[in-house]
């Protein structure tokens, strides 16, 4: 169904013609009228194989449209259809809005002739109209009136070569294009549509080439080279010749009025390239096919002898070169004569069109389609013409790829559907398998091509290629495998199995394992066979070829194992490889599947410990390292330790059996380094291992070394610090058993047994070591002095070295000469230590003088204190009668009070209440305790016989400080009588302490006030009152 029909059916009788009243054109909303019976013939291009599709590729539909006048010319481009009528009217229809038909009249003077041809550009915006008298008009889209092209006057246009590449899509200009005239002249022109009345649309129209013969230029095409934007290919045809022009065009940006193609034609004018086909046909047509509006891929030229067609190959062609490739001439099909059916004639088509795979030929009464691939007629249909109706020609919308046939009163659309439906079959028949695969529409077709291709190569003994395509087909596996086995083509079988294995799905585990195992056997047999051939061809020229082929196959086999290791059964594969004696391949496979134990065991059996260690270092299993540690440590200790040190996640405890088995003295390496100590040092120092067993083992190795040098052992002991990870008792016992005296002294010292450490050092006459350990108890001077006395006594009594003993007085400030004198013999000359004795006496004398000075200073200080006390007793403060308490603001003299040097005065009870809030718990307990003791003492005084007399005296004025202090407590404690004078000193002492506690400082000026800076102005007791005022 045509594009117009699609619209008509969806409109449902809503189409209303919209053109001038004097026009009777209308569209029939009912669609097509019943077509006359059409006899159809399709041969050579019908699918008879898989996925049969009966849909017709070509179908001819009549467009229901009534013309007010005979149709002269028609053109379709970019879904816009224009028609020229004999009445010099132009009808323009946008096929997206088929109900809207524009009727445009061409202004024509008497005698100017009728419309001859129209030319529509690919965008559907620019229309050229030429008449039989050489009058030319231009119609732009949306214009309601065509304009005369005065510069084109006298040119009868036969063809137009639109420039599809120069310019932008938004440009309203036609861009520079070519015009072929009736008299063999090619013009270059450019039209710029304008609405200005006095401005001409045509910018210029200039002759750029002439064929020098008066023949019409029936076809014209402009193509741009894909790579070089300024290089163009131009084709021009006459009824008998096809001209090719290749060259560089002038840039259109240089000068808008300058010719773009003139220089190109000038270069080709001397020796023009053309192809001539003889004939007396007065007309011809030139058609091109391009995909997706790109550069043209092929061309076809309608001539007298037939259709001359070929492909276009754009490359590095220059002036005089041809772009046409693989050109052929297709003779017109023979048909029965109209008058005599027994007579066969060759009829020349009126017009034709070119599709991707077909030539569509238009005759007076019928239309035919010929397949380009096999030159067979695949469509032959009579055109249902009415009486007196005459076929005009064909037109093609190259943008939307639609095909139209028109007569003087009808329009037909030739609908092309699934043109490439059976192309795969035709290419398959021509044995162009790759191209055939490109056009396959479903898996069945693809399988048919692959199967045919495989059988084709198999029949020609190209077994490797055949295997490749058999693997992609659905031919049964057993059938193909038997074919290659019967021909003894093992290489082809291997290729087939590899390709088949690669195409199996992941879930086909069983099939994949079987095929992969079979391939292992084939590979191994082939490798062994090549090895045997090479051995038997020793001394001949073929040996190198065999070895090269063997090496290539071995690498291929390794690649196969690497790719399909997951599909192979380990046990079966091991058995196959071992049965063929392929050790290298066995080790390679074991490494691939991470079976490192097998590889390491092999190299150990071969006593190749370096290879074993190389494999061991590449794997990550610690259990494997533990398993082979003893044998490797025994035979290659240095390399083994290096591998261990590169595995920080090892547990050293699990390596202890290997380290215990290692004997440094029996090691094969000529080295002085104990590898066990080297590894344990790394574990302790670098990995910060804290395992006591490891530290004890390392200590054992150090202590049991055959050398007498203890520096390494001492360095290890020192590095452990005060809280070592090794067992001190074990270490002491071990060092003692192995005669490591210095280490024992260090351990004693680390245990805090400094006396034992010094004794052991002195026992071995190591005075320097004894002195070092004697200074270690820094917080215990008595112990340090005792240790130094031991050293001094040893020096004096054992060695008789009094001078050295005297030197110790300089090293230890705790020792005095009198401390070591008892160690001297009863009769000894003092010449050696006379100076030390004199120095000691002088020191004692100096200390005595210092003590005397300190005593005198103390006496002076005591006297000064006594004077200050006497002065304090005489201090007083003047209090007026109107003085008020700084706390409660009541008269001060109404109750007992305190007065401070800052002139602040407080009632005693106010001061006590305030101060007790700031006392800490300990001070508060002491305050209450003092109150209770004073009360108790005063109660004892009140029980005496002179109690009443004492009370009487309480009423007498008292001006002393004792009177003021007595006011702090209740009246019963105010005064004590002479008969109880024994109690008074104790009470005074208690009151003094209470004064110090309560009145040590002014609460408004002292530290107590400063400490209250962080306290809030409103305390917790006043929160309730504050909340009661809240609004």
VEXTINU-330774 format. One record per residue (C-alpha): x, y, z. Coordinates in steps of 0.5 Angstrom, whole numbers, padded with zeros to 4 digits, always signed. Layout:
residues N
XYZ;...
***
This chain:
residues 1031
+0000+0000+0000;+0003+0007-0002;+0004+0013+0003;-0002+0016+0000;-0007+0010+0002;-0004+0010+0009;-0006+0017+0010;-0013+0016+0006;-0015+0010+0010;-0013+0013+0017;-0017+0019+0015;-0024+0016+0015;-0028+0021+0010;-0025+0027+0013;-0021+0029+0006;-0023+0036+0004;-0020+0039-0003;-0017+0046-0002;-0015+0049-0008;-0018+0054-0013;-0025+0054-0015;-0023+0053-0023;-0020+0047-0021;-0024+0040-0020;-0018+0036-0017;-0020+0032-0011;-0018+0026-0007;-0023+0020-0007;-0023+0018+0001;-0025+0011-0001;-0018+0010-0003;-0016+0006-0009;-0021+0003-0014;-0021-0004-0016;-0015-0005-0020;-0016-0009-0027;-0014-0016-0026;-0006-0017-0026;-0002-0023-0029;+0004-0023-0025;+0010-0027-0026;+0016-0029-0021;+0021-0033-0023;+0028-0034-0020;+0028-0030-0013;+0023-0034-0009;+0024-0037-0003;+0024-0045-0003;+0028-0046+0003;+0028-0045+0010;+0023-0040+0013;+0018-0039+0007;+0016-0032+0006;+0010-0031+0001;+0010-0024+0001;+0011-0020-0005;+0017-0016-0006;+0014-0012-0011;+0007-0009-0012;+0003-0004-0016;-0002+0000-0013;-0006+0006-0017;-0007+0013-0013;-0014+0015-0013;-0013+0022-0016;-0017+0026-0021;-0013+0031-0026;-0017+0037-0029;-0012+0037-0034;-0007+0032-0037;-0001+0030-0033;+0006+0033-0037;+0011+0031-0031;+0012+0029-0024;+0017+0029-0019;+0018+0026-0012;+0023+0028-0007;+0023+0028+0001;+0016+0026+0001;+0014+0032-0003;+0010+0031-0009;+0010+0036-0015;+0006+0035-0022;+0006+0039-0028;-0001+0040-0032;-0002+0041-0039;-0005+0048-0037;+0001+0050-0034;-0001+0049-0027;+0003+0046-0021;+0000+0041-0016;+0004+0041-0010;+0003+0035-0004;+0006+0034+0002;+0005+0026+0003;+0005+0027+0010;-0001+0032+0009;-0004+0029+0003;-0011+0032+0004;-0008+0039+0003;-0006+0040-0005;-0003+0047-0007;-0005+0049-0014;+0000+0054-0017;-0001+0057-0024;+0005+0059-0028;+0005+0065-0031;+0006+0064-0039;+0005+0069-0044;+0002+0067-0051;+0007+0063-0055;+0012+0061-0049;+0010+0054-0050;+0008+0048-0045;+0012+0045-0039;+0017+0041-0042;+0020+0038-0035;+0021+0039-0028;+0027+0038-0023;+0026+0037-0016;+0032+0038-0011;+0033+0032-0006;+0031+0037+0000;+0024+0038-0003;+0025+0045-0003;+0027+0048-0010;+0023+0046-0016;+0026+0048-0023;+0021+0048-0029;+0023+0049-0036;+0019+0049-0042;+0019+0047-0050;+0021+0054-0051;+0027+0055-0046;+0023+0059-0041;+0025+0057-0034;+0022+0058-0028;+0023+0057-0020;+0019+0055-0015;+0021+0055-0007;+0017+0051-0002;+0011+0055+0001;+0011+0060-0005;+0005+0061-0008;+0007+0063-0015;+0013+0061-0019;+0018+0066-0021;+0022+0067-0028;+0029+0066-0029;+0031+0071-0033;+0039+0069-0033;+0036+0062-0035;+0033+0064-0042;+0034+0060-0048;+0036+0054-0044;+0032+0048-0045;+0034+0044-0039;+0035+0036-0040;+0038+0034-0033;+0040+0037-0027;+0046+0035-0022;+0044+0038-0015;+0050+0039-0010;+0048+0035-0004;+0055+0036+0000;+0056+0044-0001;+0053+0048+0004;+0049+0047+0011;+0042+0044+0012;+0039+0051+0014;+0042+0054+0008;+0036+0057+0004;+0040+0057-0003;+0040+0051-0008;+0048+0051-0007;+0052+0051-0013;+0049+0046-0018;+0050+0044-0025;+0045+0044-0031;+0045+0039-0037;+0042+0043-0043;+0039+0040-0050;+0045+0042-0054;+0050+0039-0050;+0052+0045-0046;+0053+0044-0038;+0052+0050-0034;+0053+0052-0027;+0048+0056-0023;+0046+0058-0016;+0039+0060-0014;+0038+0064-0007;+0030+0065-0006;+0028+0072-0004;+0022+0076-0003;+0024+0082-0005;+0021+0085-0011;+0027+0088-0015;+0032+0082-0013;+0033+0077-0018;+0033+0070-0015;+0039+0067-0019;+0046+0069-0017;+0049+0067-0024;+0048+0062-0029;+0055+0060-0033;+0057+0055-0038;+0063+0051-0035;+0063+0045-0041;+0061+0044-0048;+0061+0037-0051;+0062+0040-0058;+0056+0036-0061;+0049+0038-0061;+0046+0032-0057;+0042+0033-0050;+0045+0031-0044;+0040+0026-0041;+0044+0025-0034;+0048+0029-0029;+0050+0027-0022;+0055+0031-0018;+0059+0026-0012;+0064+0028-0007;+0070+0024-0005;+0069+0021+0002;+0076+0023+0004;+0078+0030+0000;+0072+0035+0001;+0074+0039-0005;+0075+0033-0010;+0069+0031-0014;+0066+0026-0019;+0061+0028-0024;+0058+0024-0029;+0054+0026-0035;+0051+0022-0040;+0048+0023-0047;+0044+0018-0051;+0050+0014-0053;+0056+0017-0048;+0058+0017-0041;+0063+0022-0039;+0067+0022-0032;+0070+0028-0029;+0075+0028-0023;+0078+0034-0020;+0079+0039-0015;+0073+0044-0015;+0074+0051-0012;+0072+0053-0005;+0065+0056-0005;+0067+0061+0000;+0073+0064-0004;+0068+0068-0008;+0060+0067-0008;+0059+0069-0015;+0065+0065-0018;+0065+0058-0021;+0066+0052-0017;+0067+0047-0022;+0069+0051-0028;+0077+0049-0026;+0075+0042-0026;+0072+0042-0033;+0078+0046-0035;+0083+0040-0033;+0079+0035-0036;+0077+0038-0043;+0083+0036-0047;+0082+0028-0046;+0075+0027-0043;+0074+0020-0040;+0068+0017-0043;+0065+0010-0045;+0061+0010-0051;+0055+0005-0053;+0053+0005-0060;+0045+0006-0061;+0040+0010-0064;+0036+0011-0058;+0034+0018-0058;+0034+0019-0050;+0037+0015-0044;+0037+0016-0036;+0042+0016-0031;+0041+0013-0024;+0045+0012-0018;+0044+0008-0011;+0046+0011-0005;+0045+0008+0002;+0042+0013+0008;+0044+0019+0003;+0051+0018+0003;+0056+0017-0003;+0053+0013-0008;+0055+0006-0008;+0053+0004-0015;+0050+0007-0022;+0046+0005-0028;+0045+0008-0035;+0039+0006-0039;+0042+0006-0047;+0040+0003-0053;+0044-0004-0052;+0042-0005-0045;+0043-0003-0038;+0050-0001-0037;+0051-0001-0029;+0057-0002-0024;+0060+0000-0018;+0063+0006-0015;+0070+0006-0012;+0072+0012-0009;+0080+0013-0008;+0086+0017-0010;+0083+0018-0017;+0086+0024-0021;+0084+0028-0027;+0083+0022-0033;+0082+0017-0028;+0075+0013-0027;+0071+0012-0021;+0067+0006-0024;+0069-0001-0023;+0066-0008-0025;+0062-0005-0030;+0057-0009-0034;+0052-0009-0040;+0045-0012-0038;+0041-0013-0045;+0034-0012-0044;+0030-0018-0043;+0026-0021-0049;+0019-0021-0049;+0013-0024-0054;+0011-0019-0059;+0004-0015-0058;+0002-0017-0065;+0005-0024-0066;+0006-0028-0059;+0010-0033-0063;+0015-0028-0065;+0020-0025-0059;+0022-0018-0059;+0027-0014-0055;+0023-0008-0053;+0027-0002-0050;+0024+0001-0043;+0021+0008-0043;+0024+0009-0036;+0028+0005-0031;+0030+0006-0023;+0035+0003-0019;+0035+0000-0012;+0040-0004-0008;+0039-0011-0012;+0034-0009-0018;+0033-0006-0024;+0026-0003-0025;+0024-0003-0032;+0018+0001-0035;+0015+0000-0041;+0009+0002-0045;+0004-0003-0042;+0008-0006-0036;+0013-0006-0031;+0019-0011-0030;+0024-0012-0024;+0030-0016-0026;+0035-0018-0020;+0042-0015-0021;+0045-0022-0018;+0042-0027-0023;+0039-0022-0028;+0033-0026-0028;+0026-0023-0028;+0023-0023-0021;+0017-0019-0023;+0013-0017-0029;+0006-0014-0028;+0001-0011-0033;+0000-0003-0032;-0008-0003-0031;-0009+0003-0036;-0015+0006-0039;-0017+0007-0046;-0013+0012-0049;-0008+0013-0043;-0001+0014-0044;+0005+0012-0040;+0010+0018-0039;+0016+0016-0034;+0018+0014-0027;+0020+0018-0022;+0024+0016-0015;+0024+0019-0008;+0031+0018-0007;+0031+0020+0000;+0025+0016+0002;+0026+0011-0003;+0020+0010-0006;+0018+0009-0013;+0013+0012-0018;+0010+0011-0025;+0005+0016-0028;+0001+0017-0034;-0002+0023-0037;-0008+0021-0032;-0006+0017-0027;-0001+0016-0022;+0002+0009-0019;+0006+0007-0013;+0011+0001-0014;+0012-0001-0007;+0018-0005-0005;+0018-0010+0001;+0023-0014+0004;+0027-0013-0002;+0033-0017+0001;+0029-0023+0003;+0032-0028-0001;+0039-0025-0003;+0042-0030+0002;+0040-0035-0003;+0043-0032-0009;+0049-0030-0006;+0049-0038-0003;+0048-0040-0011;+0054-0036-0013;+0058-0039-0007;+0059-0032-0004;+0058-0035+0003;+0061-0028+0007;+0056-0024+0003;+0050-0029+0004;+0051-0029+0011;+0050-0022+0012;+0043-0022+0009;+0041-0028+0013;+0035-0026+0017;+0034-0032+0022;+0038-0038+0025;+0036-0043+0020;+0038-0039+0014;+0045-0038+0017;+0045-0045+0019;+0044-0047+0011;+0049-0042+0009;+0054-0045+0014;+0053-0052+0012;+0053-0051+0005;+0060-0047+0006;+0063-0053+0010;+0061-0058+0005;+0064-0054-0001;+0071-0053+0003;+0070-0061+0005;+0069-0063-0002;+0075-0059-0005;+0079-0062+0001;+0080-0055+0005;+0079-0059+0011;+0081-0054+0016;+0076-0049+0013;+0071-0054+0013;+0072-0056+0020;+0071-0048+0022;+0064-0048+0019;+0062-0055+0021;+0063-0052+0028;+0058-0046+0027;+0053-0051+0023;+0048-0055+0026;+0050-0061+0023;+0050-0067+0028;+0057-0068+0032;+0058-0075+0030;+0057-0074+0023;+0062-0069+0022;+0067-0072+0027;+0066-0079+0023;+0068-0075+0017;+0074-0073+0019;+0076-0079+0022;+0075-0083+0016;+0079-0078+0012;+0084-0079+0018;+0084-0071+0018;+0087-0070+0025;+0088-0063+0025;+0082-0061+0022;+0078-0065+0027;+0082-0062+0032;+0080-0055+0029;+0073-0057+0029;+0073-0060+0036;+0076-0053+0039;+0071-0049+0035;+0065-0053+0037;+0068-0053+0045;+0068-0045+0044;+0061-0045+0042;+0058-0050+0048;+0054-0046+0053;+0057-0046+0060;+0051-0051+0063;+0054-0056+0058;+0059-0059+0063;+0059-0066+0061;+0059-0065+0053;+0065-0060+0054;+0069-0064+0059;+0068-0070+0054;+0071-0066+0048;+0076-0062+0052;+0079-0069+0054;+0079-0072+0047;+0083-0065+0045;+0088-0067+0050;+0089-0074+0047;+0089-0071+0040;+0094-0065+0042;+0099-0070+0046;+0099-0075+0040;+0100-0070+0035;+0106-0067+0039;+0109-0074+0040;+0108-0076+0033;+0112-0069+0031;+0117-0071+0036;+0118-0078+0033;+0119-0075+0026;+0124-0070+0028;+0128-0076+0031;+0127-0080+0025;+0129-0074+0020;+0136-0073+0024;+0141-0070+0019;+0135-0068+0014;+0132-0061+0012;+0126-0063+0015;+0128-0063+0022;+0127-0056+0023;+0120-0056+0020;+0118-0061+0025;+0121-0058+0031;+0118-0051+0029;+0111-0054+0028;+0112-0058+0035;+0114-0052+0038;+0108-0048+0035;+0103-0054+0037;+0106-0054+0044;+0104-0047+0045;+0098-0048+0042;+0096-0054+0047;+0098-0050+0053;+0094-0044+0051;+0088-0049+0050;+0090-0052+0057;+0090-0045+0060;+0083-0043+0057;+0079-0050+0058;+0082-0052+0065;+0076-0051+0068;+0073-0056+0064;+0078-0062+0064;+0078-0067+0070;+0084-0067+0073;+0085-0074+0075;+0084-0076+0067;+0088-0071+0065;+0094-0072+0069;+0093-0080+0067;+0093-0078+0059;+0099-0073+0060;+0103-0078+0064;+0102-0084+0059;+0105-0080+0054;+0111-0078+0058;+0110-0070+0057;+0113-0068+0064;+0113-0061+0062;+0106-0061+0060;+0104-0064+0066;+0108-0059+0070;+0104-0053+0066;+0098-0056+0067;+0099-0057+0075;+0101-0050+0075;+0095-0048+0072;+0090-0051+0076;+0094-0049+0082;+0096-0056+0084;+0103-0053+0087;+0104-0059+0091;+0105-0064+0085;+0110-0059+0082;+0114-0058+0088;+0114-0066+0089;+0117-0067+0082;+0122-0062+0083;+0124-0065+0090;+0124-0072+0087;+0129-0069+0082;+0133-0065+0087;+0132-0059+0084;+0131-0055+0090;+0131-0048+0087;+0126-0050+0082;+0121-0052+0088;+0122-0046+0092;+0121-0042+0085;+0114-0045+0085;+0113-0045+0092;+0114-0037+0092;+0109-0036+0087;+0103-0040+0091;+0099-0037+0097;+0098-0044+0101;+0101-0043+0108;+0100-0051+0109;+0104-0052+0102;+0110-0048+0105;+0109-0052+0112;+0109-0059+0108;+0115-0058+0105;+0119-0054+0110;+0123-0059+0113;+0126-0062+0106;+0127-0055+0103;+0130-0053+0110;+0135-0058+0110;+0137-0058+0103;+0137-0051+0101;+0136-0047+0108;+0138-0040+0105;+0133-0040+0099;+0128-0043+0104;+0129-0037+0109;+0128-0032+0103;+0122-0035+0101;+0119-0035+0108;+0121-0028+0109;+0116-0026+0103;+0110-0030+0107;+0109-0025+0113;+0102-0029+0114;+0106-0035+0116;+0106-0038+0123;+0113-0039+0126;+0111-0044+0131;+0109-0049+0125;+0116-0048+0122;+0119-0050+0128;+0120-0057+0126;+0124-0055+0120;+0128-0051+0124;+0130-0056+0129;+0132-0061+0124;+0136-0056+0121;+0144-0057+0123;+0148-0050+0121;+0154-0054+0122;+0152-0059+0116;+0149-0054+0112;+0151-0055+0104;+0152-0048+0103;+0159-0045+0105;+0156-0039+0109;+0157-0037+0117;+0150-0035+0117;+0145-0039+0121;+0139-0039+0117;+0135-0041+0123;+0137-0035+0127;+0136-0031+0121;+0129-0033+0120;+0127-0032+0127;+0131-0025+0128;+0126-0023+0122;+0120-0026+0125;+0122-0022+0132;+0125-0016+0130;+0121-0014+0123;+0114-0018+0125;+0114-0016+0132;+0112-0023+0134;+0111-0024+0141;+0110-0032+0142;+0114-0034+0148;+0116-0041+0144;+0119-0037+0139;+0123-0032+0143;+0125-0038+0148;+0127-0042+0141;+0131-0036+0139;+0135-0035+0145;+0137-0043+0145;+0140-0042+0138;+0144-0036+0141;+0146-0040+0147;+0148-0046+0144;+0152-0043+0138;+0159-0046+0138;+0163-0039+0138;+0165-0036+0145;+0162-0029+0143;+0156-0027+0147;+0155-0020+0143;+0149-0023+0139;+0146-0026+0145;+0147-0020+0149;+0144-0016+0144;+0138-0020+0143;+0137-0020+0151;+0138-0013+0151;+0133-0012+0145;+0127-0015+0150;+0127-0010+0155;+0125-0010+0162;+0119-0015+0160;+0122-0020+0156;+0118-0025+0152;+0122-0031+0154;+0122-0035+0160;+0127-0032+0165;+0129-0038+0169;+0129-0042+0163;+0134-0037+0160;+0138-0037+0166;+0139-0044+0166;+0141-0045+0159;+0146-0039+0159;+0149-0042+0166;+0149-0049+0162;+0153-0046+0156;+0158-0042+0160;+0155-0035+0158;+0157-0031+0164;+0155-0024+0161;+0148-0027+0159;+0147-0030+0166;+0149-0023+0169;+0144-0019+0164;+0139-0024+0166;+0140-0023+0174;+0140-0016+0173;+0133-0016+0169;+0130-0020+0175;+0132-0015+0180;+0138-0020+0183;+0143-0014+0183;+0147-0017+0188;+0147-0024+0185;+0149-0021+0178;+0155-0017+0182;+0157-0023+0185;+0157-0027+0179;+0161-0022+0175;+0166-0021+0181;+0167-0029+0181;+0169-0028+0174;+0174-0022+0175;+0170-0018+0171;+0170-0011+0175;+0167-0007+0169;+0161-0012+0169;+0160-0011+0176;+0161-0004+0176;+0155-0003+0171;+0150-0007+0175;+0152-0004+0181;+0150+0002+0179;+0143+0000+0176;+0139+0000+0183;+0138+0008+0182;+0132+0008+0187;+0136+0004+0193;+0142+0008+0195;+0143+0003+0201;+0143-0003+0196;+0148+0001+0191;+0153+0002+0196;+0153-0005+0199;+0154-0007+0192;+0160-0002+0191;+0163-0004+0198;+0163-0011+0195;+0167-0009+0189;+0172-0005+0193;+0173-0011+0198;+0174-0016+0192;+0179-0011+0189;+0183-0010+0196;+0182-0017+0199;+0183-0021+0192;+0187-0017+0188;+0190-0012+0193;+0189-0006+0189;+0188-0001+0194;+0189+0005+0189;+0183+0002+0184;+0179+0002+0190;+0181+0009+0192;+0179+0011+0185;+0172+0008+0186;+0171+0014+0191;+0170+0018+0185;+0165+0013+0181;+0160+0012+0187;+0158+0018+0191;+0156+0014+0196;+0162+0011+0198;+0167+0015+0203;+0174+0013+0205;+0172+0011+0212;+0167+0005+0208;+0173+0002+0205;+0178+0003+0210;+0176-0003+0214;+0178-0007+0208;+0185-0005+0208;+0190-0010+0212;+0192-0008+0219;+0199-0006+0217;+0199-0002+0210;+0203+0004+0208;+0198+0010+0207;+0202+0013+0202;+0198+0011+0196;+0192+0014+0199;+0194+0020+0204;+0191+0025+0199;+0185+0021+0199;+0185+0022+0207;+0187+0029+0207;+0181+0030+0202;+0176+0027+0207;+0178+0031+0213;+0178+0037+0209;+0171+0035+0207;+0169+0034+0214;+0172+0040+0216;+0168+0044+0211;+0161+0041+0213;+0162+0042+0220;+0163+0050+0218;+0157+0049+0214;+0153+0046+0220;+0155+0052+0225;+0153+0057+0220;+0146+0054+0219;+0145+0054+0227;+0147+0061+0227;+0142+0063+0222;+0136+0058+0225;+0138+0062+0232;+0137+0069+0228;+0130+0066+0225;+0127+0064+0232;+0129+0071+0235;+0125+0074+0229;+0119+0070+0230;+0119+0072+0237;+0119+0079+0236;+0113+0078+0231;+0109+0074+0236;+0110+0080+0241;+0108+0085+0236;+0102+0081+0234;+0099+0081+0241;+0099+0089+0241;+0095+0089+0234;+0088+0092+0235;+0083+0095+0231;+0078+0101+0232;+0070+0099+0231;+0065+0105+0232;+0059+0104+0235;+0055+0104+0229;+0059+0099+0225;+0055+0094+0222;+0056+0087+0220;+0059+0086+0213;+0054+0080+0212;+0047+0081+0215;+0048+0089+0216;+0046+0089+0223;+0050+0093+0228;+0056+0089+0230;+0057+0090+0237;+0050+0086+0239;+0054+0080+0238;+0061+0077+0238;+0065+0079+0232;+0071+0078+0228;+0075+0084+0225;+0080+0083+0219;+0086+0088+0217;+0082+0090+0211;+0077+0093+0215;+0071+0088+0214;+0067+0086+0220;+0063+0080+0221;+0059+0077+0227;+0062+0070+0229;+0056+0066+0227;+0055+0070+0220;+0062+0068+0219;+0062+0061+0221;+0055+0060+0217;+0058+0063+0211;+0065+0059+0211;+0063+0052+0213;+0059+0052+0206;+0066+0053+0203;+0070+0048+0207;+0071+0041+0204;+0069+0035+0208;+0075+0034+0212;+0076+0041+0214;+0068+0041+0216;+0069+0035+0220;+0075+0038+0224;+0071+0044+0225;+0065+0040+0228;+0070+0036+0232;+0073+0042+0235;+0066+0045+0237;+0065+0039+0241;+0072+0039+0244;+0071+0046+0247;+0064+0045+0249;+0066+0039+0253;+0072+0042+0256;+0068+0048+0258;+0062+0044+0261;+0068+0040+0266;+0070+0047+0268;+0062+0049+0270;+0062+0043+0274;+0067+0046+0279;+0065+0049+0286;+0067+0056+0284;+0062+0055+0278;+0057+0061+0280;+0063+0066+0281;+0066+0064+0274;+0059+0066+0271;+0059+0072+0275;+0066+0074+0272;+0063+0073+0265;+0059+0079+0266;+0065+0083+0267;+0068+0087+0261;+0074+0084+0258;+0078+0087+0253;+0083+0082+0252;+0083+0077+0246;+0081+0071+0250;+0075+0075+0251;+0073+0076+0244;+0075+0068+0242;+0070+0066+0248;+0065+0069+0244;+0065+0064+0239;+0062+0059+0243;+0056+0059+0248;+0056+0063+0254;+0058+0056+0258;+0065+0057+0255;+0066+0064+0256;+0071+0064+0262;+0075+0059+0266;+0076+0060+0273;+0083+0060+0277;+0082+0054+0280;+0081+0050+0273;+0087+0053+0270;+0090+0047+0268;+0084+0046+0263;+0085+0053+0260;+0091+0052+0256;+0088+0046+0252;+0082+0050+0251;+0086+0056+0248;+0089+0051+0244;+0083+0049+0241;+0080+0056+0240;+0086+0058+0236;+0086+0052+0232;+0078+0054+0231;+0080+0061+0229;+0085+0059+0224;+0080+0054+0221;+0074+0060+0221;+0078+0066+0220;+0084+0065+0217;+0082+0070+0211;+0076+0075+0210;+0071+0072+0206;+0070+0078+0202;+0077+0079+0200;+0081+0072+0200;+0082+0066+0196;+0075+0064+0198;+0071+0069+0194;+0075+0068+0188;+0073+0060+0188;+0066+0062+0188;+0067+0066+0181;+0064+0059+0178;+0058+0059+0182;+0051+0062+0179;+0048+0068+0182;+0041+0064+0184;+0043+0057+0187;+0038+0051+0187;+0035+0053+0194;+0032+0059+0190;+0030+0056+0184;+0023+0054+0187;+0022+0062+0188;+0024+0064+0181;+0019+0059+0178;+0014+0062+0182;+0015+0069+0179;+0015+0066+0172;+0009+0068+0167;
***
